[in-house]
Amino acid sequence: MAIDRYMGLCLGHPQYGYYVTRDPLGEKGDFLTAPEISQVFGELIGVWAAAVWRTMGEPDPVCLVELGPGRGTLMADMLRTFKRAAPGLAAAARVHLVETSPVLRERQRQLLGPAPQWHARLEDVPDGPMILIANEFFDAIPIRQIERRDGRWHERVLGLAMGQLAIGLGAPVAATGGEDGDIREPAPARSGIARAIGARLARHGGAALLIDYGHFESQPGDTLQAMRGHRFVPVTEAPGECDLTSHVDFETLGKALADGGAAGCQTLSQRQFLIAMGVEARVAQLAAGVDAPTRDVLARQQARLAEPSQMGNLFKVLAATSPGLERPYPFP
Ligand code: SAH
């Protein structure tokens, strides 16, 4: 089977899929995400969303949409920030969570209460002005892989080789350019969702903030990866038991948003975004009232999110707006 089918089954099979059968987040799980590392991450995104809402003319109601909300932590941190810093938005926001995992929907309900509406797909979210957030969502949407050998491009496929799962080359596909050995990762499912976001922004107004690990510009390379218990494992290991993701190509994502009708697509590193949004001041404020060991924890969390050698450079933050909306700070 092609890689996108494998990835889709591993993550989303209705009985055995990785996200269907567990909550993968946390120290005891397989991976940690930025909102699980520090409350400051969601708070700063909340500040960003409040500023965007003001440039939108403070629509009431406004759809606050999150794709793949995990445990609901980012949303909870944003909503708490609205209550303190933008009470008008706290009252106007209608929370819509796009989530396929029944286990994670339950976690979200525990944290956020019954007020949000849950949907399986973005298409099911009602029309209206929207602020959309997605953190580590697109990396989990299946990709294809194609590889060039002897001057021709082939689909990469998963199959059995002497009783073991292995990746090999399948049927030739139409593609041009590149060099032998190159691997490309076409992601029509990701582009489809990005186009749908762009179309909603164009129709009803608003902005989207998409955060993930990946690269600013399209480049060849095999970035499919599996994680289990905070370690990388082979992508063929224990299907459905490991987190299977790939890096996000922000150039292609931005083009798909623009194709859908969005304007102003700009991408920063997570480091650039967090520093411009005031991560240092917010951490200093939290550190003022606590003991030395807790201050150390706060400093380590900040470093993990923003330092170039940790998440700061690998992660990117893309903003897109509806045509005519002022480009939201801190995007250039
Ligand atoms: N945003 C959260 C969780 C990231 S993990 C955080 O930062 O902590 C990926 C999330 O996307 C999970 O909530 C998972 O269940 C959800 N997800 C994966 N594939 C999905 C799909 N096709 N549709 C909707 N949600 C999906």
Residues whose N, C-alpha, C, O or C-beta is under 5 A from the ligand:
A	BS01	SAH	Y19 T33 L67 G68 P69 G70 V98 E99 T100 S101 L104 A120 N135 E136 F137 A140
